[in-house]
Amino acid sequence: DRFSLYGNNHLVKIIELSIFDRLGNRVEFLTNVPINHPSQGWDGTLKGRPAEIGVYSYYARIVDLNGREIEYFGSITLLR
């Protein structure tokens, strides 16, 4: 399973997707990730090993069909 973003067909791609741990350290940085693609995104690992169970925050920049960039912030809970 992977964490990624899903949306309608007005969104083109994720320009940047950053995942942060509870201390604010960036644990993942992805660029040019397709929207609505379940095999793309964060796989819950940190340096090749399973990340700790817990709450992580994310920041994403997405581009829409008009070329506008949209920013999203939120949190996710990693479970095993």
N, C-alpha and C positions, 0 to 999 in steps of 0.2 A: 504494500500500500504506500501511496505517496500523497503528500500535501501539495495541492496545486489550486489554481483558481478556475472557476467555471463561470460562464456568463452567456449572454445572448449573442446573436450573430453580428451585433454592432461593435463588438470588441475584436481587435485584430490579434494582438499578442501581448505577452507580459515582457516589458522591456527589462525590468529588474525585479527579482524576488529575493529578499533578504530575510533570514530567520535569525532570531536573537534568543539567547538563553535568559534566565531570570536576572542575571547580573548585567545584562546589556551587551554581552560579547556576541559578535556575529558568528554563528556556527555554520551558516550556509549562504552562498551568494550565487544566484543563477541569473543568466541573461538570455533574452530572446527565447522564452519558453512559450510554446503554443497554448492558446486558451482551449479549455475543454479536452485536454489530452491526458488521460489517466496514467500513462507511462512516464510522464514528465513531472518534475517537481522534486520536493525534498523527500528523501526516503527514510528519514528518522535516524540517520547516522551522523556521527561526528568523528572525523578523521578515520573513516572506515569501520568504526565500531558502533554498536547501538548506543544512541544518546540516552541519557537518563530520562526516566518517566517524569513528566511534569508539564508545566505551562511554559510555552514559548510565545514570543510575539513575532509578528511579521510586518514587513513593509513591502508594498508592491507598487510599481509604476506600470500602467497599462496604456496602450495606445488604442484609440477607437478608429472607426472608418474615416472620420474627418481629420485624422492626424492629431487630435488633442490627446494630451497626456493626462491621465487620471491617477491620483494617488489613493491607495487603500492602506489602512492600518488595522491590526486586530491581534487576537491571540488564538492559539490552538493548544489543545491538551494532547500530549503524546502518551498513549497507552500501549501496552504490549499484551 
